[in-house]
Amino acid sequence: MKTSGDRSINILRILVAIAAAFYIIFLIFEGVPLINGAGFADSSVYLLFLLFAVGFYFLWKNELIAGIILVTWHLLQWVLVFWVWVDGGLTLVLGLPIGIMGIIVLIHGIRKGNT
């Protein structure tokens, strides 16, 4: 029998999958160079996506680790916006739902570990 905790983590997985799809669409339409002509600011976009992808992977393996990674992703996004990306304020708005979902997944992982 499925518990409400199982249903809620499945809903979070679906929401993070939708966020991942939008993240990929954002990377495609933003046109950030991958190799040729990519400086640190451009490379950090892909490094941040790689960290998100690792958190997305752990969402199915270990919710606690996934929550930590997604919250770290959001905090690193803030650091990059203030110190590297000059016009990156919109990314904070777009990344806020992922940060919130990371906190929820982290709380779910902590509760799951304590039961």
Secondary structure as GFF3:
##gff-version 3
##sequence-region A 1 115
A	DSSP	alpha_helix	4	30	.	.	.	ID=ss1
A	DSSP	alpha_helix	40	61	.	.	.	ID=ss2
A	DSSP	alpha_helix	63	83	.	.	.	ID=ss3
A	DSSP	alpha_helix	89	114	.	.	.	ID=ss4
###
